[in-house]
């Protein structure tokens, strides 16, 4: 059976797109987890209230 060069190119391109998307999604998920734990372990300072007149 002969290889189809167009199918090979299409699959190669699709694989590159999927790999790039997966990498970006993984990086974003890691950032969100890091932000979550940073906020959970070191809560922010209480906000100052303005005096009412």
PDB file with one MODEL, atoms N, CA, C and O in Angstrom:
MODEL        1
ATOM      1  N   UNK A   1       0.839  -1.177   0.000  1.00  0.00           N
ATOM      2  CA  UNK A   1       0.000   0.000   0.000  1.00  0.00           C
ATOM      3  C   UNK A   1       0.886   1.244   0.000  1.00  0.00           C
ATOM      4  O   UNK A   1       1.838   1.335   0.775  1.00  0.00           O
ATOM      5  N   UNK A   2       0.574   2.180  -0.856  1.00  0.00           N
ATOM      6  CA  UNK A   2       1.377   3.379  -1.019  1.00  0.00           C
ATOM      7  C   UNK A   2       0.990   4.437   0.024  1.00  0.00           C
ATOM      8  O   UNK A   2      -0.186   4.594   0.351  1.00  0.00           O
ATOM      9  N   UNK A   3       1.996   5.160   0.541  1.00  0.00           N
ATOM     10  CA  UNK A   3       1.728   6.224   1.503  1.00  0.00           C
ATOM     11  C   UNK A   3       1.127   7.428   0.782  1.00  0.00           C
ATOM     12  O   UNK A   3       1.454   7.701  -0.373  1.00  0.00           O
ATOM     13  N   UNK A   4       0.253   8.136   1.473  1.00  0.00           N
ATOM     14  CA  UNK A   4      -0.366   9.325   0.916  1.00  0.00           C
ATOM     15  C   UNK A   4       0.355  10.548   1.483  1.00  0.00           C
ATOM     16  O   UNK A   4       0.221  10.821   2.675  1.00  0.00           O
ATOM     17  N   UNK A   5       1.111  11.291   0.680  1.00  0.00           N
ATOM     18  CA  UNK A   5       1.879  12.422   1.214  1.00  0.00           C
ATOM     19  C   UNK A   5       0.985  13.546   1.755  1.00  0.00           C
ATOM     20  O   UNK A   5       1.346  14.220   2.720  1.00  0.00           O
ATOM     21  N   UNK A   6      -0.173  13.742   1.134  1.00  0.00           N
ATOM     22  CA  UNK A   6      -1.056  14.807   1.600  1.00  0.00           C
ATOM     23  C   UNK A   6      -1.657  14.467   2.966  1.00  0.00           C
ATOM     24  O   UNK A   6      -1.770  15.338   3.828  1.00  0.00           O
ATOM     25  N   UNK A   7      -2.034  13.232   3.159  1.00  0.00           N
ATOM     26  CA  UNK A   7      -2.563  12.812   4.451  1.00  0.00           C
ATOM     27  C   UNK A   7      -1.468  12.912   5.503  1.00  0.00           C
ATOM     28  O   UNK A   7      -1.727  13.316   6.637  1.00  0.00           O
ATOM     29  N   UNK A   8      -0.254  12.546   5.135  1.00  0.00           N
ATOM     30  CA  UNK A   8       0.867  12.627   6.057  1.00  0.00           C
ATOM     31  C   UNK A   8       1.121  14.075   6.473  1.00  0.00           C
ATOM     32  O   UNK A   8       1.329  14.352   7.654  1.00  0.00           O
ATOM     33  N   UNK A   9       1.104  14.997   5.515  1.00  0.00           N
ATOM     34  CA  UNK A   9       1.307  16.420   5.837  1.00  0.00           C
ATOM     35  C   UNK A   9       0.180  16.950   6.708  1.00  0.00           C
ATOM     36  O   UNK A   9       0.421  17.696   7.657  1.00  0.00           O
ATOM     37  N   UNK A  10      -1.054  16.566   6.387  1.00  0.00           N
ATOM     38  CA  UNK A  10      -2.207  17.040   7.155  1.00  0.00           C
ATOM     39  C   UNK A  10      -2.132  16.541   8.598  1.00  0.00           C
ATOM     40  O   UNK A  10      -2.357  17.306   9.535  1.00  0.00           O
ATOM     41  N   UNK A  11      -1.817  15.268   8.772  1.00  0.00           N
ATOM     42  CA  UNK A  11      -1.707  14.712  10.121  1.00  0.00           C
ATOM     43  C   UNK A  11      -0.542  15.336  10.886  1.00  0.00           C
ATOM     44  O   UNK A  11      -0.639  15.552  12.094  1.00  0.00           O
ATOM     45  N   UNK A  12       0.540  15.622  10.204  1.00  0.00           N
ATOM     46  CA  UNK A  12       1.682  16.257  10.852  1.00  0.00           C
ATOM     47  C   UNK A  12       1.303  17.654  11.346  1.00  0.00           C
ATOM     48  O   UNK A  12       1.633  18.033  12.470  1.00  0.00           O
ATOM     49  N   UNK A  13       0.611  18.407  10.505  1.00  0.00           N
ATOM     50  CA  UNK A  13       0.157  19.744  10.889  1.00  0.00           C
ATOM     51  C   UNK A  13      -0.839  19.694  12.029  1.00  0.00           C
ATOM     52  O   UNK A  13      -0.760  20.494  12.961  1.00  0.00           O
ATOM     53  N   UNK A  14      -1.782  18.754  11.964  1.00  0.00           N
ATOM     54  CA  UNK A  14      -2.778  18.616  13.024  1.00  0.00           C
ATOM     55  C   UNK A  14      -2.099  18.230  14.335  1.00  0.00           C
ATOM     56  O   UNK A  14      -2.481  18.726  15.395  1.00  0.00           O
ATOM     57  N   UNK A  15      -1.111  17.363  14.279  1.00  0.00           N
ATOM     58  CA  UNK A  15      -0.385  16.950  15.470  1.00  0.00           C
ATOM     59  C   UNK A  15       0.358  18.141  16.087  1.00  0.00           C
ATOM     60  O   UNK A  15       0.411  18.268  17.311  1.00  0.00           O
ATOM     61  N   UNK A  16       0.924  19.001  15.261  1.00  0.00           N
ATOM     62  CA  UNK A  16       1.623  20.188  15.754  1.00  0.00           C
ATOM     63  C   UNK A  16       0.659  21.130  16.466  1.00  0.00           C
ATOM     64  O   UNK A  16       0.979  21.665  17.528  1.00  0.00           O
ATOM     65  N   UNK A  17      -0.521  21.332  15.882  1.00  0.00           N
ATOM     66  CA  UNK A  17      -1.525  22.215  16.486  1.00  0.00           C
ATOM     67  C   UNK A  17      -2.000  21.647  17.821  1.00  0.00           C
ATOM     68  O   UNK A  17      -2.104  22.375  18.808  1.00  0.00           O
ATOM     69  N   UNK A  18      -2.285  20.363  17.850  1.00  0.00           N
ATOM     70  CA  UNK A  18      -2.758  19.725  19.079  1.00  0.00           C
ATOM     71  C   UNK A  18      -1.678  19.774  20.160  1.00  0.00           C
ATOM     72  O   UNK A  18      -1.977  20.018  21.329  1.00  0.00           O
ATOM     73  N   UNK A  19      -0.440  19.545  19.775  1.00  0.00           N
ATOM     74  CA  UNK A  19       0.663  19.603  20.732  1.00  0.00           C
ATOM     75  C   UNK A  19       0.836  20.994  21.320  1.00  0.00           C
ATOM     76  O   UNK A  19       1.069  21.144  22.519  1.00  0.00           O
ATOM     77  N   UNK A  20       0.721  22.010  20.475  1.00  0.00           N
ATOM     78  CA  UNK A  20       0.842  23.385  20.935  1.00  0.00           C
ATOM     79  C   UNK A  20      -0.300  23.745  21.882  1.00  0.00           C
ATOM     80  O   UNK A  20      -0.082  24.368  22.920  1.00  0.00           O
ATOM     81  N   UNK A  21      -1.504  23.353  21.521  1.00  0.00           N
ATOM     82  CA  UNK A  21      -2.676  23.635  22.360  1.00  0.00           C
ATOM     83  C   UNK A  21      -2.561  22.921  23.699  1.00  0.00           C
ATOM     84  O   UNK A  21      -2.887  23.486  24.743  1.00  0.00           O
ATOM     85  N   UNK A  22      -2.101  21.692  23.665  1.00  0.00           N
ATOM     86  CA  UNK A  22      -1.932  20.930  24.899  1.00  0.00           C
ATOM     87  C   UNK A  22      -0.899  21.587  25.804  1.00  0.00           C
ATOM     88  O   UNK A  22      -1.102  21.672  27.016  1.00  0.00           O
ATOM     89  N   UNK A  23       0.199  22.051  25.233  1.00  0.00           N
ATOM     90  CA  UNK A  23       1.227  22.723  26.007  1.00  0.00           C
ATOM     91  C   UNK A  23       0.720  23.993  26.661  1.00  0.00           C
ATOM     92  O   UNK A  23       1.020  24.261  27.824  1.00  0.00           O
ATOM     93  N   UNK A  24      -0.051  24.779  25.913  1.00  0.00           N
ATOM     94  CA  UNK A  24      -0.602  26.019  26.468  1.00  0.00           C
ATOM     95  C   UNK A  24      -1.604  25.729  27.573  1.00  0.00           C
ATOM     96  O   UNK A  24      -1.615  26.418  28.593  1.00  0.00           O
ATOM     97  N   UNK A  25      -2.444  24.723  27.385  1.00  0.00           N
ATOM     98  CA  UNK A  25      -3.444  24.367  28.394  1.00  0.00           C
ATOM     99  C   UNK A  25      -2.768  23.858  29.668  1.00  0.00           C
ATOM    100  O   UNK A  25      -3.194  24.186  30.775  1.00  0.00           O
ATOM    101  N   UNK A  26      -1.723  23.062  29.508  1.00  0.00           N
ATOM    102  CA  UNK A  26      -0.997  22.549  30.669  1.00  0.00           C
ATOM    103  C   UNK A  26      -0.344  23.686  31.439  1.00  0.00           C
ATOM    104  O   UNK A  26      -0.397  23.714  32.668  1.00  0.00           O
ATOM    105  N   UNK A  27       0.269  24.618  30.731  1.00  0.00           N
ATOM    106  CA  UNK A  27       0.919  25.757  31.384  1.00  0.00           C
ATOM    107  C   UNK A  27      -0.100  26.605  32.137  1.00  0.00           C
ATOM    108  O   UNK A  27       0.157  27.033  33.262  1.00  0.00           O
ATOM    109  N   UNK A  28      -1.248  26.847  31.525  1.00  0.00           N
ATOM    110  CA  UNK A  28      -2.293  27.637  32.179  1.00  0.00           C
ATOM    111  C   UNK A  28      -2.818  26.926  33.422  1.00  0.00           C
ATOM    112  O   UNK A  28      -3.050  27.564  34.449  1.00  0.00           O
ATOM    113  N   UNK A  29      -3.005  25.631  33.339  1.00  0.00           N
ATOM    114  CA  UNK A  29      -3.488  24.868  34.496  1.00  0.00           C
ATOM    115  C   UNK A  29      -2.476  24.936  35.638  1.00  0.00           C
ATOM    116  O   UNK A  29      -2.864  25.070  36.799  1.00  0.00           O
ATOM    117  N   UNK A  30      -1.190  24.846  35.322  1.00  0.00           N
ATOM    118  CA  UNK A  30      -0.155  24.937  36.359  1.00  0.00           C
ATOM    119  C   UNK A  30      -0.163  26.312  37.015  1.00  0.00           C
ATOM    120  O   UNK A  30      -0.004  26.429  38.230  1.00  0.00           O
ATOM    121  N   UNK A  31      -0.350  27.360  36.199  1.00  0.00           N
ATOM    122  CA  UNK A  31      -0.413  28.715  36.764  1.00  0.00           C
ATOM    123  C   UNK A  31      -1.602  28.860  37.695  1.00  0.00           C
ATOM    124  O   UNK A  31      -1.480  29.454  38.767  1.00  0.00           O
ATOM    125  N   UNK A  32      -2.747  28.328  37.303  1.00  0.00           N
ATOM    126  CA  UNK A  32      -3.944  28.441  38.136  1.00  0.00           C
ATOM    127  C   UNK A  32      -3.776  27.682  39.451  1.00  0.00           C
ATOM    128  O   UNK A  32      -4.189  28.172  40.502  1.00  0.00           O
ATOM    129  N   UNK A  33      -3.182  26.503  39.404  1.00  0.00           N
ATOM    130  CA  UNK A  33      -2.954  25.730  40.624  1.00  0.00           C
ATOM    131  C   UNK A  33      -1.988  26.484  41.533  1.00  0.00           C
ATOM    132  O   UNK A  33      -2.191  26.553  42.745  1.00  0.00           O
ATOM    133  N   UNK A  34      -0.946  27.043  40.947  1.00  0.00           N
ATOM    134  CA  UNK A  34       0.032  27.798  41.728  1.00  0.00           C
ATOM    135  C   UNK A  34      -0.619  29.012  42.385  1.00  0.00           C
ATOM    136  O   UNK A  34      -0.382  29.286  43.562  1.00  0.00           O
ATOM    137  N   UNK A  35      -1.438  29.736  41.628  1.00  0.00           N
ATOM    138  CA  UNK A  35      -2.129  30.907  42.186  1.00  0.00           C
ATOM    139  C   UNK A  35      -3.085  30.498  43.291  1.00  0.00           C
ATOM    140  O   UNK A  35      -3.186  31.189  44.305  1.00  0.00           O
ATOM    141  N   UNK A  36      -3.780  29.400  43.115  1.00  0.00           N
ATOM    142  CA  UNK A  36      -4.727  28.927  44.128  1.00  0.00           C
ATOM    143  C   UNK A  36      -4.009  28.641  45.437  1.00  0.00           C
ATOM    144  O   UNK A  36      -4.437  29.094  46.498  1.00  0.00           O
ATOM    145  N   UNK A  37      -2.902  27.880  45.361  1.00  0.00           N
ATOM    146  CA  UNK A  37      -2.193  27.513  46.583  1.00  0.00           C
ATOM    147  C   UNK A  37      -1.493  28.713  47.205  1.00  0.00           C
ATOM    148  O   UNK A  37      -1.379  28.794  48.428  1.00  0.00           O
ATOM    149  N   UNK A  38      -1.031  29.630  46.396  1.00  0.00           N
ATOM    150  CA  UNK A  38      -0.411  30.840  46.944  1.00  0.00           C
ATOM    151  C   UNK A  38      -1.427  31.637  47.747  1.00  0.00           C
ATOM    152  O   UNK A  38      -1.118  32.133  48.831  1.00  0.00           O
ATOM    153  N   UNK A  39      -2.623  31.759  47.223  1.00  0.00           N
ATOM    154  CA  UNK A  39      -3.672  32.507  47.916  1.00  0.00           C
ATOM    155  C   UNK A  39      -4.159  31.749  49.151  1.00  0.00           C
ATOM    156  O   UNK A  39      -4.481  32.371  50.164  1.00  0.00           O
ATOM    157  N   UNK A  40      -4.216  30.440  49.086  1.00  0.00           N
ATOM    158  CA  UNK A  40      -4.719  29.645  50.205  1.00  0.00           C
ATOM    159  C   UNK A  40      -3.726  29.622  51.365  1.00  0.00           C
ATOM    160  O   UNK A  40      -4.133  29.658  52.526  1.00  0.00           O
ATOM    161  N   UNK A  41      -2.442  29.565  51.066  1.00  0.00           N
ATOM    162  CA  UNK A  41      -1.438  29.460  52.120  1.00  0.00           C
ATOM    163  C   UNK A  41      -1.005  30.820  52.682  1.00  0.00           C
ATOM    164  O   UNK A  41      -0.550  30.896  53.824  1.00  0.00           O
ATOM    165  N   UNK A  42      -1.139  31.862  51.914  1.00  0.00           N
ATOM    166  CA  UNK A  42      -0.768  33.200  52.372  1.00  0.00           C
ATOM    167  C   UNK A  42      -1.911  34.152  52.056  1.00  0.00           C
ATOM    168  O   UNK A  42      -1.857  34.876  51.062  1.00  0.00           O
ATOM    169  N   UNK A  43      -2.947  34.159  52.894  1.00  0.00           N
ATOM    170  CA  UNK A  43      -4.090  35.027  52.600  1.00  0.00           C
ATOM    171  C   UNK A  43      -3.680  36.494  52.550  1.00  0.00           C
ATOM    172  O   UNK A  43      -2.756  36.922  53.242  1.00  0.00           O
ATOM    173  N   UNK A  44      -4.374  37.241  51.732  1.00  0.00           N
ATOM    174  CA  UNK A  44      -4.050  38.655  51.590  1.00  0.00           C
ATOM    175  C   UNK A  44      -4.423  39.422  52.861  1.00  0.00           C
ATOM    176  O   UNK A  44      -5.224  38.964  53.676  1.00  0.00           O
ATOM    177  N   UNK A  45      -3.825  40.583  52.998  1.00  0.00           N
ATOM    178  CA  UNK A  45      -4.086  41.416  54.173  1.00  0.00           C
ATOM    179  C   UNK A  45      -5.519  41.941  54.102  1.00  0.00           C
ATOM    180  O   UNK A  45      -6.049  42.153  53.012  1.00  0.00           O
ATOM    181  N   UNK A  46      -6.151  42.153  55.268  1.00  0.00           N
ATOM    182  CA  UNK A  46      -7.505  42.699  55.238  1.00  0.00           C
ATOM    183  C   UNK A  46      -7.506  44.096  54.623  1.00  0.00           C
ATOM    184  O   UNK A  46      -6.576  44.880  54.812  1.00  0.00           O
ATOM    185  N   UNK A  47      -8.562  44.381  53.890  1.00  0.00           N
ATOM    186  CA  UNK A  47      -8.661  45.685  53.238  1.00  0.00           C
ATOM    187  C   UNK A  47      -8.995  46.759  54.264  1.00  0.00           C
ATOM    188  O   UNK A  47      -9.755  46.532  55.206  1.00  0.00           O
ATOM    189  N   UNK A  48      -8.407  47.935  54.055  1.00  0.00           N
ATOM    190  CA  UNK A  48      -8.701  49.048  54.952  1.00  0.00           C
ATOM    191  C   UNK A  48     -10.057  49.636  54.582  1.00  0.00           C
ATOM    192  O   UNK A  48     -10.386  49.798  53.407  1.00  0.00           O
ATOM    193  N   UNK A  49     -10.830  49.949  55.610  1.00  0.00           N
ATOM    194  CA  UNK A  49     -12.151  50.530  55.362  1.00  0.00           C
ATOM    195  C   UNK A  49     -12.050  52.044  55.464  1.00  0.00           C
ATOM    196  O   UNK A  49     -11.314  52.591  56.285  1.00  0.00           O
ATOM    197  N   UNK A  50     -12.807  52.691  54.611  1.00  0.00           N
ATOM    198  CA  UNK A  50     -12.845  54.151  54.652  1.00  0.00           C
ATOM    199  C   UNK A  50     -13.833  54.587  55.710  1.00  0.00           C
ATOM    200  O   UNK A  50     -14.880  53.962  55.878  1.00  0.00           O
ATOM    201  N   UNK A  51     -13.517  55.638  56.415  1.00  0.00           N
ATOM    202  CA  UNK A  51     -14.399  56.157  57.453  1.00  0.00           C
ATOM    203  C   UNK A  51     -15.594  56.834  56.805  1.00  0.00           C
ATOM    204  O   UNK A  51     -15.447  57.608  55.859  1.00  0.00           O
ATOM    205  N   UNK A  52     -16.773  56.538  57.320  1.00  0.00           N
ATOM    206  CA  UNK A  52     -17.987  57.172  56.797  1.00  0.00           C
ATOM    207  C   UNK A  52     -18.172  58.516  57.439  1.00  0.00           C
ATOM    208  O   UNK A  52     -17.814  58.704  58.602  1.00  0.00           O
ATOM    209  N   UNK A  53     -18.716  59.443  56.715  1.00  0.00           N
ATOM    210  CA  UNK A  53     -18.970  60.784  57.262  1.00  0.00           C
ATOM    211  C   UNK A  53     -20.423  61.031  57.409  1.00  0.00           C
ATOM    212  O   UNK A  53     -20.825  62.107  57.853  1.00  0.00           O
TER     213      UNK A  53
ENDMDL
END
